[in-house]
Amino acid sequence: MLPLLDKINSPADLRKLQRPQLKPLAQELRAFVLDSVSRTGGHLSSNLGTVELTVALHYVFNTPYDRLVWDVGHQTYPHKILTGRRERMDSLRQLGGLSGFPQRAESEYDAFGTAHSSTSISAALGMALAAKQKGENRRAVAIIGDGAMSAGQAFEALNNAGVAECDFLVILNDNDMSISPPVGALNRYLAQLMSGQFYAAAKNVGKNVLKVAPPLFELAKRFEEHAKGMIVPATLFEKFGFNYIGPIDGHDLDSLVPTLENIKHLKGPQFLHVVTKKGQGYKLAEADPVAYHGPGKFDPAVGLVSPATPPKQTFTQVFGHWLCDMAAKDERLVGITPAMREGSGLVEFEKRFPDRYYDVGIAEQHAVTFAAGLACEGLKPVVAIYSTFLQRGYDQLIHDVALQKLPVVFALDRAGVVGADGATHAGAYDIPFLRCIPNVSIACPADESECRKLLSAAYEQDHPVAVRYPRGAGVGAVPDASLASLPLGKGEMRREGKKIALLVFGTLLYPALAAAERLDATVVNMRWVKPLDVDLLLQVAANHEALVTVEEGAIMGGAGSAVSEALQSAGVVKPLLQLGLPDAFIEHGDPAKLLALQGLDAVGIEASVRKRFAERAAPGLKIVA
């Protein structure tokens, strides 16, 4: 029974409560979040940590008129529950259901769509200045985590906001944790100042003086415990032009609510520092917030348990094993990740090669140029990065790596559709945006075994190479233990057929093979988008009446476009069907269902070929949807 939460259908209902009712409401909300996520899977630790903060924000501010902008947005389940979406939480991250992140199209309370980090201050500042220009008395609030503060965009926005002359609030949700443990100078800044000689000397003098007055000494000790927040961060953020307040306990509603009510009436840019704990209220998540960052379905009474049957090896694990094996062979290898140690498979690498492991924080632009600098000095950098996050380092990829033809390997995880995280995390665009850059090669392994070999092939090159692979496991092709590679720019024939040839780039090879059995079509595993195996392409074109390209990426400018360009350049005119992701954002849902909806499963591939080339396809059986 949730007697208070069941009555909250909007923040207007929340604002009708008496302040003493907020604490029991927060307890009910936390219990609902835990129960809900255990049934659907999703982000847990971050959401348990923002329960009280969410309650306080909606209680004090007149949402949706006042704008709340959540950074990254993976901590907004309490926000969704309080803003009329409680009954739909069982559809979270499922096809046709609620997004796991804020979406403007989903609710008027989602002021800004997010999912990539460090955008909140920029967006909220834009909203605050728009309100000023329009003469509207609305407030804009950016809620950003300490991990997201490591990205350059956050500081660019702070720099602008400090001189913008508008009423604007930034809340730093400091839980000392992004996804991977936080890193970098900003995280160490306060600790270093507090341990400096000047501070230590002043502290010792104060102790000697105050020891003669015990009550004052105890007061000073308590002051010292809070000095880190009361003095030092003010120096940093007030230099940006903000009025710094805090830190305060982000789980103490008796502190949060009155503080926010006071700030609401202050003029100019305000900076509130709140301290929270990921996993708050659920001991297992408190003890291991990384494991409970994005769990699947589980029993809250038991917690996460290992499956009885070991799952198939994922592409991420294949990459992690390859990285360790190659590092053992070549001491020049260094591994780089922008704050995704677990997600990108670098946990074991960090343990075995700590001096060659670099987590640069949520700073994709820096990660790419940092790799370029290492490569200039003869090292062999491997940047482990999600396809969707490499988009943030695109200028650096062109200007700092490709233009100088530096041998950097980009291991692109989460290529293609990603499932529950949706459009913001989909790796749909890496082939188009990479293949137009000179000096860059792109490999598309069809399975786990080929992934390891193509990573080795990429590592052998003297220019930048990207190896793209999807989230999760493939067909279960177990890699061998060697570091054998495959030839650059060479594909292979996988099935000899008639009339129609399917040219496949990546893991859609296997549904294409299934479709080809019914079509009696040839199947070519192209492996490389760039350099394209033009010799093999022209050979296949000469022996078939029509060609079909298949890829788990954007059709526009993708691998199929590369095939079309190569044929045109060779003067070959041949019917060509390009299958891939359409000119639309693919929303969240089960990956297999999403691919089927785009016609990229075996049934869909066969149906598309028959529709386009009915007279050339083998009769076979009727297609069963």
N, C-alpha and C positions, 0 to 999 in steps of 0.2 A: 504494500500500500504506500502510495506517495501522495498524501493528502494535500500538500501545498503545490507540488509540481503539477499535479493533474489539473489544477485550476489556472495554470499559467499557459495561455494560448498566444500571448504576445507580451512584449515588454511593458505595455500599458497595464496589463494585469499585475506584473511584477511591481510596478511603481505604486500600486494600491496597498501593498503589504506594509506592515509596521517594521521598523528596523530590526527589532528582536526576532522577527520571523525569517530574516535572511540567512542566519546560520543553519537552522534546520532545513531551509530550502536548499542550501548548498550541499548539505549531506544527502538529501534526496537526489539532487542533480548528479552528484558524484556516483551514487549507487546506480542511477539509470545509465550513465555513460559506461560504467564497467560492464553492466549486464548487456547493454546494446552492442558494444564492440566485441564482447565474447561470443555473440551470436553471428555477427557479420564479418568479423575481422576488420582491421583498420588501424588508425593511429590511436594509441592508448596513453602512453606516458605523458605526452605533451598535453593531451586534453584533461587528464586528471590534475595536471598542474595549473590549469587556468580557470578552474571552476569559480572560485571566489572572485577573481578579477573580472570574469565575465558577468557575474551577478552584479557586482558593484558598478560596472560601466553602464549596463542597461538600467540600473536603478537610478543613477545620478544623471545620465545624459538622456536627452529626449530623442531617442532613436525611433524611426530611421531619419528624422529631420536632421539630427546631429549625426555625423558620419563616423563610423568605426572602420578602420582599415587594418586588417590583420596581416602581419607579415608571414609569408609562406602559406599560412592558412590551415596547416595540419593540426592546429590546436583549437579549431572553431566548432567542434561538436557541441559543447555547452551552449555556444552562441546559436547554433541551429535549433537546438532543443527549445530554447527560450523564445525563439522567434517564429513559432508556429509550425515547426517541422518535426515535432516530437513523434507524431504518429507515423511518419515516413522513415524513421531511423532504421527500420528493419530492411529498407531498400538501399542502404548506404553503399556507395561504390559498386552497385550492381546495374546491369543494363536497364536503362529507363528510370533508375532510381536517383536518390540524392547523390550529389558530388561529394567527395571527401574534402573538398576545398570550397572557399567562397566563390559563388558565381552570380554575377549581376542578373542573369536571366532566371535564376532560381528564386530569388527573394529580393524585395526592396531593402531588406536589412543588410544585404551583401553589397556594400557600397563600392567595392572594387574587387575584381577577380584576381586571385593570386594563386600561387603554388610554387613559383620560383622566389628565392629569398631576396630581401634587402630592397624591395620596391615600395614599402609602405610609407616611408617618410616623404619620398618624392610625390606619391599619389595624394597623400593627405595634405601636403603643402599646396598642391594644385587646387584641391577642393577648398582649402581655407582662403586662398587668394581669389578664387572664383566667387565665394560667398561675399568677400569684401567688395569686389568689383560690382556685384549685383545688389549690394546693400542688404544682404540677408544676415540675420543674427544667428547663424548656425555655427556649431563647433565641429572641428575635424580632429580626430584622434588617431594617431598611428601607434600600433602595438607591435613592437619588434623585439625579438629575442637576442640574447647576447651573442649567439652564434652568427646570426645574420648581420650583426654589427661589424663583422670582419670584412665585409664586402665594400669595395670602393664606392658603390652607388649610395650607400647609406651616408657616407661622409660627404659626398658631393651634395646630397640633399640637406644635411645639417648645415653645411657651409652656406648654402643658399637661404635656408630658412632663418638663420640667425640675423639676416639683414632684410627680411621680407616684410617686416612691419605688419604682421597679422596675428590674430589670436589662434593659437595652434598648440597642440599638446602631443608630445612624443612620450610614450611609456616604454621604458626598457624593462622587459620581462627577463630578469636575470636569474636563470636556473643553473648557471655554470655548465651548460650542456647544450650542444646543438644536436646532431644525430650521433656523429662520432664525438669523442671528448674534445672540448674546445682547445684551440692552439693559438699561438702567436703572441706578439708583443702586447697587444691590447689586453689580452687575458692576464698577462703577467704585470701589467702596468701598476696596478694598485699595490700588489704584493711587494714589488720592488721599491716603490716609494715608502711604504710602511717599514721596510727593513733598511732604509738608507741611514747613513751615519748621522745626518743632521737630525732626523726624526728620533733615532735611538738616543742621541745625546740629550735632546730636549726632553724626552720621556724620562731619562734617568735623573736629570736635574729636578724635574717636577716631582718625581717619587721622593727624592731626598728632602725636598722642602715640605711636601704634604704629609710625610710620615709623622710629623709632630702633631698633626690634626687628623686623627683617624677617620672621622666622618667625611672630611673633604677628600681624603685619600681614596675612600671607597667610591665617592662620586666621580673622582677623576678616572678610576679604573673603568667604571661604567661608560664614561665619556670616551675612553680609549677604544672600547669595544665597538663604538659606533663611529669613531673618527674616520675610518676608511670611507664610509659613505658620506659623512657630513662635511668633510673637508676636501678630500682628494679628488673625487669625480667632479665636484663643483669647479675645480680648476680647469679640468678638461672641457666640460660641456659649456661652461660659462664663457670660455674663449670663443665658442661658436655663437655666442649671443643669446644663449638660453638661460632662463632662471631655473637652476637645478634644485630639486626637492627629493630627499630620500637619503638612504634607502629605507623603505618600509616593508613590513611583512606582507607579502602578496596573498597570504592565506588568512589574514586577520581582517575581517570585515569591519571591525570597530576602528581600525586604522584606515582602511581603504576608502570607505564611504565618506567620512568627513574630509579626508584629504582631497578626494576628487571633487567634493562639493565646493571646497575652498578654491581649488585650481580653476574650476569652471567659471569663476568670476574674475580671474586674473587676466590682465591684458598682456599681449605679446607672446612670444614663443616660450613654452614651458616644457621642462624635462622632468618626468617623474620616474624614479628608479625603484622598482619593486623586486623583491627577492622571493622566488617561488621554488618549489621542488617538483621535478618531474616524477610522475607516478604517485603524487600525494594521495594518501588515504588508502592505497592498496600496497601492502608491504612488499609483495613480490616485485611490483613495478618500481617501487622506491629503491629496492636493493639492486635491481638490474634494469635501469631505464632503457638501455640500448636494446636488450632482448625484447622488451615490451614496447619498443617504439612503434612497430607496425606488425603486430602478430596476426595470424589467421584466427580462425575460430578456436575457442578453448573453454575449459571449465574454470570459472573464477575460483572455485573452491580448491582446485588442484593446481592450477597454473599451467604453464607450457610444459609439454612432455614430448619426448622424442617419439616419432612414429614407430610402430612395431616393425614395419617393413622399411628399410632404408630407401629414401627417394633416389631417383636417378640423379646423376651428377649434373649440375647446372652449368651453363656456359660461363657464368661468373666463377664457379669453382675451377673449371678447366683453365681459365685465364690465371687464377691465383696459383695453381700448381705449376703452370708453365712459367710464370714469372719467377717463382722460387728456383725452379730447375735451371732456368737460363741465368739467373743471378749467380748460382753456384758455379756455373761454367765460365761466366764472363764478369769479372769484377768491375767493369765499366758501367754495368747496368745500374740505373737508379729508378725507383718507382715514385710517382707523384700522384696525389689525389687531392681534389678540392673538397675536403671534409666528408668524403664518402668511403672511409676505410672499410666498413662492413659491407656496404652495398656493392662496392666494386671488387671485393674479394682480396683485400690486402692485409687482412689480419695476420695470417701466418708469415707473410713477407716482412711485416714490421717486427715480428718476434725474432725471425732468423737474421734479418739484415737491417737492424735499427739505424745504422749509420748511412744506409742508402735509401731510407724511406723518408719521404717528405709529404706531410699533410699541410697544405698551405692555407687551410681554412676555406670558407665560402668565398673564393676569389678566383673564378675561372680564368679571367683575363690574365691575372698574375701567373697562374699555373702554366699557361701556354708560353708566355714570354720567359718565365723562369726556366722552363724546359729548354727553350732556345739558348739561353745563356749557358746552361750546362753542356749542351751539344757543341757550342762554340769551343769549349775547352776539351773536347775529345771524349766526353762521357756519352752514354747511350740512354737517354731518358725514355721512359715508358709512361705516358700519361693515361691513367685509368679514369675515364670520365663518361658519364651518361651522354648519349647522343643529344638529348634535349639541352644539356648544360653546356656542351661545346658551342652551341649557338651563341652563348654569352662571350666567348673568346674568339669570335670570328675574325675581327680585325687583326688580332694578334696572330692568329693562324696564318693569315695571308701575309701580313707585313713582316712579322718577326721570324716565322718558321719557313714558310714556302718560298718567299722571295729570296731568302738566303740559302735555300735548299739544304736545310739542316735535317739530320737523320733522327727525327722524333717519331716514335710509334704512338699512335692514338688507339687505345683499346676502347671502342665505343660500345658500352653496355646499353641495354634497353633500346636497341634499334628496332624499328617497326612499332606495332601496337604494344601497349604495356598493360592493358587490362584496367584494374580498379583505379589507378591514378588518373587516367583519362587524358584529355587533349594536351594539357600542360606538360605532361611527361612523355608523350608519344615521340618516338624517334623516327618521324616520318620524312625529315627534310635533309638528313645528312648526305645522302647520295647527290641530290641536286646542288647543295651548297658546297660540297667538296670537289666534285668532278670538274667544276669550272675553274678551279685554281691550278695554275701551272705547277709542276714538280710534285704534285700530290697523287698518290696511288690509293685505290680503295679495294679492299678484299671483302668478299661476302661468303663466309663458310656455310656449307650446307648442313653440317652436323658437328658434334663435339670433337670427333677425331680430326676432322678437317680444320676446325678452329685452331687447335694446337699447332698444326703444321703451317697454317697461314700466318699465325703469330710469329713463328720462327722465320718464315719467309720475309715478313715485314721487318723483322729485326736485322736481317742481313743486308737490307738496302742502305744506300747512301743518301736517301732523300726521305721526306715525310711520307708515312703510310698509315692509313686508318684501316683497322679491322673491325667490322661491325657485326654484332651478334645480338640476339634477342634476350629478353628476360626469361628466366626459367630454364628448363631442360629441353633437349631436342628429342631425337628418336632413340637416344641411348647408345650411340656409337662410342664405345669406350676408347679413349685415346691410348696409344702405347706410351711407354716411358721415354722414348727417344726424343730428341730435339730435331728430328728430320723436318725438312721444309718442302714446299711445293714450288714449281717454277713460277716466276713473276709473269703475270699476264697470260697464263695458259689455262684453258678449260678442259673438259673431258666429255666424251660421249657416254651417256649412261643407258640409253635405250635406242635401238634402231627401229624406226617405224616407216610409215609411208605418208607422202603428201604434205603433212603438217609437222613442223618442228617446234617444240617448246624450248625456249632459251631461258633458263632459270638462274636467278641470282639470289643465293642464300637458302634459308631453311624451307622455303616453299617448294624445294626440289621434291620432297617426298609426297605431298599431295599432288604435285604435277605428274609424278611417276604413276600414281594411282589413276589419275585422269587419263594418262596416255595409254594405259592398258585398254581402256574402253574405246579410245579414239584411234588406236593403232598408230600413235604418233611417235616421232623421235623426241628424245629428251636430252638436252645438253646442259650439263652443270658448268656454268660460265665461270664461276669462282671470282673473277675480277671484273669490276666495272671499269677500272682504269689502272693500267692499260687494258683495253679490251682485246680479246683474242680475235683479231680481225681475220686472220687466216682461217681459223675454225668457223667463224661466222660466214665467210664467203663460200667455204666448202659446203656448209649446210644449206645456204641459200641456193646454191647451184643445183642441189639434189632434191629440193622440196618446192611445193607449189605455194606455200604460205608459211609465215613465221608468227610465233606468239612469244612475247617476252613476259616473264612473271617475276615480280619483285614485291617485297614487303616494305614499300616506301612510296613516296609521292610519285605519281606517274609524270607529272609536269617536270621536265628536266631530269628525270631519273635514268635508270639503266636502260629502259626501253627507248628513251630519247637518244641515248648514246648509240644504241644499235641502229636506229633510224638514220642518225647522222653518218655513221660508218657506211651504211648501204648507199646512201645518197652520194657520199664522197667517192665511192667505188663505181658509181654509175649503175647500180643494181636496182631495178624496180621490182618490188615483190610485195604482195599484200602482207601487212603487218598489223597485228593486234597487240596492244600494250595493256597488260593487266597489272594493277597495283592499287595504291591508295588514291582515292579521288581528290578533287580540289575542294576539300571540306575537312573540318576538324572532326576527328573520330573521338566520340565521348567514351566514358568509362563503361566497363562491363567485362565479362569473361573473355579472355583473348580469343579462344576458339570460336565463340559466338560472334565476336566482332569481325574476325576474318571471314567467317561464313557470310555475314551480312554484306561484306564487300566483294563476295564472289571469289574469295581466295582460298577456299578449301577445295577438295577434289571434285565435289559435285559442282561447285560454282565455276571452277576452271573449265570443266567439261561443257557445262551449259553455255558459257561465253564463247567457247570455240565453235560449238555446234551452231549457235545463233549467227555467228559471223561467217563461218565457212561450212555451212550445212552440206554443200555438194562435195566437199573435200573430205569430210570426216567419215570414218568407218560407221556403218549402220548401227551396230551394237544394239544395246537395249535402251529402252526409254529411260530418261533421267529421273531418278527418284529424289525428290527434294528432302 
